[in-house]
């Protein structure tokens, strides 16, 4: 029997550009998920535009105008729409680059898309036109206290700010977040929510262990052998980490969704079926999303499921008449 081509080969040969929007607040963990996409599909197939490159004003000008980068008025969203339309056709655009170290705007420089183009930032789902140009979208939504802890510890430990400065900046941005960023959740194809682990709040900062939920429209993830596996014999005989799974149906922003929650540190074998599914689709084994030790965290579990969903979406666009499923079987 002739071996079916891997997803990597299919998308590399495709003339189209698959566009993926990853939205969320600054410091919300968006890069954790975009890096996973690069790892799975390969650096040669994935390029990323950070939407900070579409800031209209540098850091000093924003201070003078008393405006935050969360305000759409501080960003060239019309220019982003025009560029994305061209990039989706595989064309090169000229765009500026925002230098985070200096807070300055540089360029313009040429940018050519790869077969998978990620738009990561504050406003990828803000306008109807941007949403129309995206093939799949994800909103990353850490709980308020999780995000607060991340920002305080990051800015104090890595950027030299004192706690008062960080808390002042958090308060200054809160109103704009609620007005301009949070409403984009309702348009996302997938929502990732991150909370402190029920097994201990300190596990988050110490070992990156959180409670992570993924919400998708029901029946949007289907596949042969894309399964979770629990070996009860091993479960009761080895001192694995604490973990839990939760599945629930709910209505979110007027849509019926299925929400899968992981918490703690399950044994690696629990997601071996999912990992094998991604490997067979991409031709990359192991996919590189989990650590080589015996346990994984909730974020790794969710990243693997998202990878399967993204593959499904690309295959659906390529052939809308095919049954909507990823085949993860051995044949």
C-alpha positions, 0 to 999 in steps of 0.5 A: 500500500502506498504510504500517505503523505504527511501533513508537513509535506502536504502543506509545504506543497500547498500554494495557499497560506494558512493564517492563525491568530493568537490573541490575548493580553500582554504577558498572557502566555501566547508565545507558549502556544505559538512556539508549540506550533513552530515546534510541531510543524517546523521552522521552515513552514511557520512564520510569525508577525507580532502585532506590536509591529503595527503600533503607531507610536513609540513608547515615549509618544504613547506616554505623551498621549497618555494612551496604552498599546491596548487601545486600537487607536494606538495601532494601525489596524487598517494597515494590518488588514491590508497587509494580511490580505496580501500575505494570505496570497503569499505576497511580500509586504513592507512593515515596521518593526517594534523594538521592545528593548528601546520602545522604538519603531524601526523599518520598514522591512520586507516580510514574506509569509511561510505556509503557516502564518501566525498573527500574535498579539493584542488585536488579531480578532478585533475587526470583522475583516481581520477575523475574516482573513484568519483560518483559525483563531485562539484566545489565551486567557489566564485568570486575573491573579495568574496574569498578575503574578506572572507580570509582577515576578517577570518585571521585578526579576527580569526587567528591574522594576519595583513592585509599585511600578508594576502594580501601577502599570497593571491598574493603568491597563486594566480598563483598556483590557476590559474594553478592547482585548477581552471581548475578542474571546467571543470570536475565537475558535478555541479558548484556552483558560489558565488558573492556579492548580488545585494542588498548590498555587506555588506549583505554577511559578515553581514547576509551571503546573497550572489548571488549563482548560480548552474550549472548542465547539462540540464535535470539532475534534475527531480522530481515530486513536486520538485518545487519552490512555490511563493504565490503572495498574501503573496508576496505583503502583507508581508515585506519579504526580497528582492530576485530574481531567474534567470534561463538561458541556457549557454555553459560551458566548452564545455557542455550545462548547465542550471544555476539557480541563487538565490539572497537575502532572499526569504520567506521560503515557496518558497522552501517548495516544495524542502524541502518536496522532500528531507524530503520524500526521506530521512525520515528526516523532516525538513531536517535541511538546513534552519533556522526556521525563515521566510526567507532563503538565497541563499546558503540554496536554492542551498544546497537543490537542490544539495541534490536532485541531489545527491539522483538522482545520487545514485539511477541512479548508483543503477539501471541504467535502471530506469528512471532518476528522483527522485520521490518527490510525496506524494505516 
